[in-house]
């Protein structure tokens, strides 16, 4: 299982772009990189997933360098409602189960 | 709605009682997962279903925990003789199929409190 390391917390202000970087030095060839967002009293919500280079959807972008040993989640122009815990996950368990191994995540606090 | 639905949203029960937690996955999703999140902790995998079969039960903490899935859809997680350490949020997730690269979609969980 590829271990991930991400900051415990980050602070930002409304309207700013936020970049959260995750390190995963032991990523395997067939591992995907997936980010989830979790608000209090809710289940994690899938944000974005990528394998290499850059992926963009309506809420975020995911940048993955060529060596895939890290990834950066970019949230454009955050608002107060983006305050949440963001989890970076790599691959699954390497087998057919794909059970997710969540770390402690990054608590993003957006202030006015 | 079209998302994963869990019931009840909250459950309070006395130590020693049995509880059943229900999960309705997204229609058409063949893979279903149960996780547990304790206060201030990360998510802990419990069990994985592919269709009605559970090829991976490795996360179930004891034989008091069991789960089943019927019709390739609804799943029930049962905890017998509940203990206080079972207090947690129990989350269900589904994906189109199992395997890496398949995003999992979570319900909002059942908050279980054992008195």
Interface residues (C-beta under 8 A of the other chain):
Chain A: X30 X31 X32 X34 X41 X42 X43 X44 X45 X46 X49 X51 X91 X92 X94 X95 X96 X97 X98 X99 X100 X101 X102 X103 X104 X105
Chain B: X4 X31 X33 X35 X42 X43 X45 X48 X50 X55 X56 X59 X91 X93 X95 X98 X99 X100 X101 X102 X103 X104 X105 X106 X107 X108 X109 X111
